[in-house]
């Protein structure tokens, strides 16, 4: 605090006054840490799906579907109601509000792995020709073939674009063209593992601008030899998103 005399003009008279100023501290900006939503338990997610699918529904009906007592669900229903996932009305029951839909989607996606959504890979032997690859791709109605050796180890991948480039080469004979001359070799491939989160695999597909990822596992003591277990494609990801939107996420944890 400090003071200094100033002159105040009033009715042509000069009066000396003390002007008191208080040093006001600058307003401080408080940085708030982002608060993560409370993770829901498996049972709470199942309750939310039941209410979303059947609501409005009573607590007794929810308990009956889960094979539990109404008292056992009291704390779960309280958490879901306070977090805004569910709402309750007397003589009506619980209904899904949708206020925390994004949070539930993120929560559900974080628990789904590549193994939960992968499909059977379509393979072709390394000793086949490019023509054989075209026929296999047509008959199986797929856009990607994986090349394996006699032991089932991944050697490479062939896409529609690879075969189209080979066919457009002047004088190309697909019958006599080895697959090894057409495929993308393992050293340049992008892969995924069964226990990787599905969302991480989706991001890799987008960033790499490819249609499909091979799901692999290192073979014994030879980490460079990869056993092909499955494939995860844009179709798998689209199906996952559609089923989550329809409230069928629990199917991946049964």
Secondary structure, DSSP 8 states (H G I E B T S, - for coil): -EEEEEEEEETTEEEEEEEEE--------------------HHHHHHHHHHHHH-SB-HHHHHHHHT--TGGGHHHHHHHHHTTSEEEETTTEEEE--TTHHHHHHHHHTT-BHHHH-B---EEETTSBHHHHHHHHHHHT-SEEEEE-TT-BEEEEEEHHHHHHHHHSTT--TTT-BGGGTSEEGGG--EEETTSBHHHHHHHHHHHT-SEEEEEEEETTEEEEEEEEEEEEHHHHHHHHHHHHTT-GGGGG-
